[in-house]
Amino acid sequence: MNSLLQVEDLRVTIPAGAARFTPVRGLSFALEKGETLCIVGESGCGKSLSSLALMGLLPKSAEHQAERLHFDGIDLSRLNERQMADLRGNRMSMIFQEPMTSLNPVYTIGDQLAEPLIRHRRAGRREARDHAVDLLEKVGITAAGRRMAQYPHQLSGGLRQRVMIAMSLMCSPELVIADEPTTALDVTIQAKILRQLKQLQSELGMAMIFITHDLGVVARIADKIAVMYAGRFVETGTARQLFSRPLHPYTKGLLSCLPVPGKTASGEPLGSIPGVVPAFIGESSSCGFSSRCPYAAPLCEREPDLTERGSSHACRCVLASAELDELRWEAA
Amino acid sequence: MEPAAAQIPLELKGVSKVYSVSRGYFKKDGQLHAVKKIDLKLKSGEVLGLVGESGCGKSTLAKLLLGLIAPSVGEVRVHGQSYASHDRIWISERIQPVFQDPHSSLNPRKSVREIVTAPLRVHKSGDPENWDKRVTETLDLVGLPRRLMDSYPSQMSGGQRQRVAIARALILRPRIVICDEPTSALDVSVQSQILNLLMDLRKELSLTYLVISHDLSVIEHIADRIAVMYLGRIVEEAPAREIFSRPRHPYTKALLESVLSPNPELGVPDVHLAGEFPNPLEPPTGCSFHPRCPMAQGDCSGTEPQERIEGEARIACMHYDSGGGQFMADAKP
C-alpha cells in the first residue's frame, strides 16, 4: 500500500543575486494515514519553509524542487495553481502559528469557517454554518453559536487558535500541517488544545505533520520524529527511540539543554550547545553541525547520509552506532 | 524570626494597582484591578519565581517593583525604604530589569558600547575615563566577546542580544534584578546558556532575582521559592520543592498538570480546569478562581478566601487539601 504522503529529496532554494541560499536541503520522508510526524528544530533550520513547500505556499522569491512529492498518489509537483488550490483547505490543510495574522479581521468567524466548505464542497450556507458550529464545539468553544457572529479581535488568543484549528478541519482533511500551533499560548490552554487536536485526529483518522521547537510537546504527541538542523534531517525515529536512545550529537545536545522538573537538579548548570545556528546556508559539503559539535573530527569535512541505525531509526553522523551510543553530551 | 526591615531587599506591602478603563462613551469607566492586595518579600540572595498565565498581572507587578508605575494602594520598599520617598534614579541604582525580547528592548541605532554605557551616563557614575574599562569588565562577566563592543543589535544573535541586556542591567552593580520572561524568545540551546549565565552571576555578584515566567520547567530549575498568580492575586507561595512535590492550591495543581515534560510514555494530560480566563473588568465574586476550579463548593462564590499559612507556604483557598497528591486521585473519573 502506498503512503499518504511521500516526499523524496525536497529542496527549497532562494536566489539572492548571483548566490543561492538553500534553506531546505533534501528532505525525504513518508507519512501513513493517521500518523503524527513531528519536525523539531531551532529557528532558522528550515522547518517552516518545508511545510510551506508541501502546501505550495512558498513566497514568490523561493522555489522548491523534489524527486518525488506525492499526496495519496497525486504528484503535487505537476499540479497547476488551480488544482493545488482545490486540494488546499480540502484534503490537506494547515494551521498557522499566529492566529491574529492568519485570520481575516474584517470577516466574522462564521463567514471564515464556512468558506472552505462552500468553496470545496459546494455546501449551502446553512449546512456550512451547522458544520462550523459543530466543529467549534468539538474544539471546546462554549456558546459556539454566538461566537460565529464575532470578529477575530473580539476573541482571546486561545479562542482564536481554536477557531484556526476548527477552520483547518472543516473539510475533514486527510493531512493537517500544524506549524507551532500552540507556541504563543498559555500552558494550560496549550495542554487543552493539544488534547482536543489529538482526539479529533483519531476521530477523523487524519495524518498530521507537527512543527515545533518544544521537545515536551513532541514527546507527548509524536509517532515519528525528525530532528532538523541547517536544512536537513539529522536524526529520525520513533518518539521512544529519540528520547530514550538519541544518537546524533545535536539531538543529545538539545535534550541536555532542557530543564526537566524532578530530573535535572535545581540550580545545577544545564547542558548547552556552544555557538549559534548558522544563519547562512549555502551548498556545502561538510556536516552542518560540525562547527558546534564537541566530537567534530577531520572526517566531518564530508557530510554523511542519513543511515539506518536500527529499525526505523536513522542518523546523519560519520560515527558508528556503537560509538554514538557511548557519547555523552559534553559541551565546553 | 523576622529579619530587620533593612535586610529585606524588596518588599511589597498590601499593593494594589487599579486602572480606569473606558468602556464606551455612555458607560461609566471600568475599574481594572491589575494587581490586588499583594504582600511579597524577597529574601537576600534568593531567586523568587513568579508564574501565572497571561493577563494575571505579572508584568504590572514587575513595573511596580521597578518603580515605573506607582501603586494605587500600598507600598513598595527596597532595603526598608519606601519608593514613595525616592526618585527613579535612586531606585534604578538598586534594582534593574532584563526583559523578554532582546529585539525590542535594545535600541537598534546604538552600538553595544553605547547601550551598556548609557546607565553610567544617566547616573553620572564615577569617572567617565573609566567607563570603557567598566564596560569591558561587564561584557567579560556576561560572556560577550570584546570584539562585539562596536557592533549593533541587528548584527547579533538572540542569545548575544540577551547578554547585552544583562550587561546593561548589571553595569551599575544593582543588588536586585527583575527578569521578565528572560528566555521565552530564545531557542532551547540558547535558553540553557542564558539560564546558566544567570545562575553563575547570582553566585558571583550575590544577586537577588525575581524571575517571571510562564514556563514552569524553567522556574523549577532556577527558583528557590515560587509565587503563583491568578487574576491579580498571589494564590499560593511556597518553597519551589514544595510547590512541585505537594501543590496545595487547585490552580497550582492545574498549572503543574499542564507541564509537558519530555516523556514519550505519557500522552497529553487532561487538565482539570473549566472555562476560560475571566474578563478582568468583571472578576468573579468571592474566590476569583471558583468558576474554573474543579473543587469549588457553594461558599467559594460568596466569600473571598483569606490567606492561610502552613509552614513556609501561604495559600489563598478555603478548601485546599494539604495532602498534596490527593487532588490528582480525586479528579480522575
Interface residues (C-beta under 8 A of the other chain):
Chain A: E42 S43 T142 S156 G157 G158 L159 D186 V187 T188 I189 Q190 A191 K192 L194 R195 K198 H213 D214 L215 G216 V217 V218 A219 R220 I221 A222 A239 R240 L242 F243 S244 G253 L254 L255 S256 C257 L258 P259 V260 P261 G262 K263 T264 S266 G267 P269 L270 G271 S272 I273 V276 V277 A279
Chain B: E53 S54 S157 G159 Q160 D187 V188 S189 V190 Q191 S192 Q193 L195 N196 M199 D200 H214 D215 L216 S217 V218 E220 H221 I222 A223 A240 R241 F244 A254 L255 E257 S258 V259 L260 S261 P262 N263 P264 E265 L266 G267 V268 P269 D270 V271 L273 G275 E276 F277
